[in-house]
Amino acid sequence: MRYALIGCGRISPNHIEAAKNNNLNFVAMCDIIPEVMKEKSERFELEAVRRYTDYHELLEQEKPELVAIATESGKHAAIALDCIAAGCHVIIEKPIALSIADADEIIRAGREAEAVVCANHQNRFNKSVQYIRKALEAGRFGRLSHGAAHVRWNRGKGYYQQAPWRGTWEQDGGCLMNQCIHNIDLLRWMMGDEIEEVMAYTDQLQHPYLEAEDLGMALVKFSNGAYGLIEGTTNVYPKNLEETLYIFGEKGTVKAGGTSDNIIEEWRFADELDDPETVKMQFSENPPNIYGFGHTPLYADVIEAIKTGRPPLVDAEAGKRALELVLAIYLSAAEHRPVRLPLENCSTLDFTGRFEQ
């Protein structure tokens, strides 16, 4: 399967490794900075992979079947639509887009073209998360009470200086959209997906050189009667502390922690079908960084979806749901009111100037 990567920045090594691990025919890469491509080409021994600075030219010349999009967030939608129009299946790094309208357009275009469109929420493929999901689908929790997603990380000025688009409303958003959206996706997925209402606060406390938030807290009311708590920040001193996901039900309690929800730290069920210590040992991983090991199985799922015609596990609709929840948090915080879902016609650009003094 002919594969191309558009965007060779911070997350690109995970895509490169996933493509290699799945034996894709890696034909081309694209980035507007040639030196970035050269470094990746040398590091990963990709000298035979052709390099482009214009993705339109790549699509025309190489005609890839599968394209991964790992550029700045604000360009995801336009590139994805061009790739779909060129006959490609796509893997879109999170977030799938920065507006509801763009997400809807990606969904529509994908359906019309019968393209596989995957939102790159790779933490769904963590061994820990997969086992929690299996317990949930088996009904082991009973009635869900509430869940909580915490991302307590650190990002300093050097991180934002590496790429000026970070922290801007036009190309990114703040900590909730960039750093926390993976855990927000997991919380929504686990707690039933459908949401009635969101109440939230966001603020910018330690990063005055950004446009967007460095702290966000929200309360979510799910349609099934359960509740969710979200806490996301890049203000933790002096380095990343944790990313944790809690699920509480009438018959079960689970906590996933570690760098990216990759370690099961609590496993308690009334049915006692499995030994908690064994579960903790068998379904926990220790990845080298916050991105975990999920890209390789996500790619494998997309490849199988392309071959069989089924939807991918994390489809474009899933990507929109994660985006929608972040935008609902932004809207609630900006307008100091509860926000009901579904959300319509909302974009990060709607919050331009939010934290200007």
C-alpha positions, -999 to +999 in steps of 0.1 A: +000+000+000+015+033-011+019+056+019+029+092+023+035+115+053+026+152+053+043+170+081+076+159+096+077+176+130+075+165+166+050+136+162+063+124+128+087+097+142+057+078+156+040+078+122+073+068+105+078+039+129+041+028+126+044+028+088+075+008+089+061-016+115+031-022+092+053-028+061+037+001+042+053+011+009+066+045+021+069+065-011+070+101-001+071+127+027+063+164+027+073+194+048+077+231+041+112+229+058+135+207+038+160+203+066+133+187+088+127+161+061+164+155+057+169+148+094+140+123+095+152+107+063+187+101+077+175+091+112+151+065+099+171+054+069+145+066+044+168+078+017+146+061-010+116+081+002+110+111-021+107+145-005+084+174-014+078+208+000+044+211-017+018+184-008-002+191-039+028+181-060+032+150-038-004+139-043-002+145-081+032+128-086+030+099-061-007+090-060-005+075-025-033+052-013-029+062+024-017+096+037-009+106+073-014+143+081+008+155+109+011+193+102+001+221+125-035+216+136-050+245+117-040+229+084-054+195+091-088+200+075-077+216+042-050+190+036-074+161+045-100+174+021-074+177-007-061+142+000-096+127+000-104+145-033-072+130-047-085+095-039-065+088-007-075+073+026-063+095+055-050+094+091-054+128+106-034+138+137-055+152+165-075+174+165-092+164+133-100+201+126-104+233+146-141+240+137-173+220+137-179+231+100-145+217+089-150+184+108-185+180+092-169+186+057-143+160+063-170+135+073-191+143+043-162+141+019-150+108+033-184+093+030-189+105-006-155+092-017-159+060+003-125+068+019-113+055+052-108+086+075-091+080+108-087+105+136-053+098+153-064+092+189-038+065+194-043+061+231-075+041+224-051+013+214-032+012+247-033-023+262-047-007+294-074+012+276-084-017+254-089-039+285-109-012+303-131-009+272-136-047+271-148-046+308-171-017+300-187-034+270-192-066+290-212-045+315-189-052+344-191-016+358-229-017+361-244+017+359-218+043+353-215+070+380-188+093+368-154+095+352-125+118+354-097+128+330-066+146+343-037+158+322-011+174+346+018+184+324+044+210+319+052+231+288+077+259+289+085+288+267+111+267+248+084+243+236+063+271+221+093+288+205+100+256+186+068+262+166+052+296+166+018+281+157+014+265+191-010+282+214-026+303+187-063+303+180-058+301+142-036+271+142-039+253+175-058+263+206-045+258+241-037+229+264-071+213+261-070+212+223-034+202+220-022+183+251-054+171+266-076+161+237-065+124+238-077+120+274-109+140+266-115+116+238-111+086+261-134+100+287-162+107+262-158+073+246-159+054+279-188+074+294-212+068+265-203+094+239-236+113+241-234+146+261-262+168+273-244+198+288-209+212+297-199+238+323-163+250+323-136+275+333-104+282+313-076+306+320-042+316+311-020+318+342+016+312+334+020+316+296+013+353+288+030+349+254+002+325+242-032+334+228-050+304+243-054+287+277-029+269+299-056+256+323-090+242+317-116+226+341-150+213+331-180+193+344-198+172+318-233+158+321-236+127+299-270+117+284-270+084+303-270+102+336-233+099+343-210+128+349-174+136+338-147+158+353-119+172+331-087+189+343-061+199+319-030+221+323+005+227+311+014+246+343+027+217+365+061+223+380+088+213+370+078+186+345+050+163+333+033+147+363+006+124+350-022+116+326-049+097+344-084+083+336-109+072+362-141+052+356-165+047+385-195+025+383-219+008+407-199-025+404-164-014+393-137+012+398-107+016+375-078+040+372-054+042+343-023+063+348+013+067+338+025+090+310-005+084+287-031+062+305-008+033+298-007+018+333-036+002+351-033+014+387-066+004+402-088-026+391-117-034+414-149-053+403-177-069+422-177-099+399-140-107+407-136-123+373-099-115+372-071-109+396-063-072+400-026-077+404-024-099+373-044-074+353-021-046+364+009-066+353-004-079+320-022-048+307+003-020+316+031-006+294+059+018+300+064+038+268+095+060+263+074+091+259+039+106+262+029+093+227+029+057+238+028+027+216-006+033+200+004+045+165+014+010+152-019-007+161-039+023+149-022+020+116-028-017+115-065-010+122-067+015+093-050-009+069-075-036+078-104-011+074-091-002+039-088-038+029-122-050+043-143-019+038-153-015+075-149+018+094-117+023+114-120+021+152-114+058+155-133+073+126-139+109+116-171+111+137-150+101+168-126+129+159-154+154+157-168+143+191-134+150+208-132+183+190-168+192+199-162+186+236-132+209+237-150+236+218-180+233+241-156+238+271-141+269+254-176+283+247-189+277+283-158+293+298-159+323+274-197+330+279-199+319+316-228+296+310-237+259+305-235+248+269-258+221+255-247+197+228-247+190+199-226+221+192-230+240+159-209+265+141-181+268+166-144+273+159-112+281+179-112+314+159-144+324+178-122+329+209-097+352+194-087+379+220-101+358+249-071+364+272-058+397+260-052+421+288 
